Structure formats: C-alpha cells, structure tokens
Amino acid sequence: MAAAAPPLLPTTVVPAATPSPPTPIPTSVSSADDANPAAARAFLSRLLESAKRALSGARPWSELADRSALSRPDTVADATSRLRKNLAYFRVNYAAVVALSLAAALLAHPFSLAALLALLAAWCLLYILRPADAPPLAAFGRAFSDREVLGGLIASSAFVVFLTSVGSLIFSALALGAAVVCAHGAFRVPEDLFLDEPAEQAAGNPLLSFIAGATGGRV
C-alpha cells in the first residue's frame, strides 16, 4: 500500500520592502549662511549710498582753501559769528577734515586700528548683519538673547574706548580736527558765502543721516 503524501503547509509571501524616500536635509543652516553675505552686500550698498549722499553736500574745496578770504577777526564776537556761519556753510567739508584727522591717527597706530576693526566686525556679525530670524547665539554652554548680545557689545565698546589707549587716541584726533575746524572758521571771512538757511535746515544733520542710512535705522 502506497504511503500517504504529507500535508501541504501554508506559506506566506513576504513582500519586498520598498525603499523609503530620502529624508530631506534641513536648509535652515544653508539659508542662514546665504543670508549673511546678502546682508553684508546690502549693508555695504547702503553705506556707499549714504556716503555719496552725505558728500554731495560738500562745498568746493577751493572755497575752503581760499587764502585771500582769511583775515584776523577784530573781536571774540566777530570770531564767534564767523565760526557759526562757516560751520553752517562748510559743515560737510569740516566733517571730512575731522574724519581725515581720525583716519591719519589710526593709520599711525596699527594696534588701535586693529582693535577698532575687531570691534566693528563684532558689531556687524553679531548684531547689525545678523538675520532677524536667526537662532539665539550659543556660547559657553548657554544661549544668549539679542538684548544680552547688545549689552555685551556695548560693554566691550565702552571697555575699548574708555579703558585702553584707543580712547585717548580717538579723542586726541577728534580734538585736533576740531581745533583745525575752529581756527579756520574763525579766520575765514564769510561775506562771500551764500547760505540758503531753510534748505540747510531741512537737510538735517548729515552725520546722523549717514549713520541711519548705513544701518537701515537699526542703530
């Protein structure tokens, strides 16, 4: 008698696993990295435009250096009146003279120049050019808010300016430039100058306008 065939066992077919789609890589870091050069380019563009706009109000330098218009004032009141009129007329030129005095002093002292450049870089990277949606700054195992970063930058600026030789150099250069401006303004006869006072008053302070335009109103 033939042996019975063994019973067939049920079998299950395991479907082949389908490969899962690749996980998208977050782009927040790359977008933040791309935002910094864009912000730097926008800041430099605003800086150049503000500088051109501020320098556009400069008077001809030939008028400033006209030796025939120089004379000794008769009284202190006469010198004060001349200085006030010349400051209103040559204010952009005088600001350029003070800036040149400061630049010459910094170039003669490389350490002070490097300290100021490092401070300016810290302000730009940590506050002025930092995107508004950037994550909080993390350092030393903790995160710092924007207010804490701003306070640290102000404290660092005060330390560099008031507690190092950088501050005395800056104040000396500014005092020298101011002395040159006051001397020229007191000896320059302003009778040949024509000042449109309403237009000059509407123009506002060129220094404040330059800073506000360069920083986009953030500082």
Helices and strands as residue ranges (DSSP letters): H 28-55, H 61-64, G 67-69, H 76-89, H 91-107, H 110-123, I 124-128, E 137-139, E 142-144, H 146-162, H 165-187, H 197-203, H 206-215
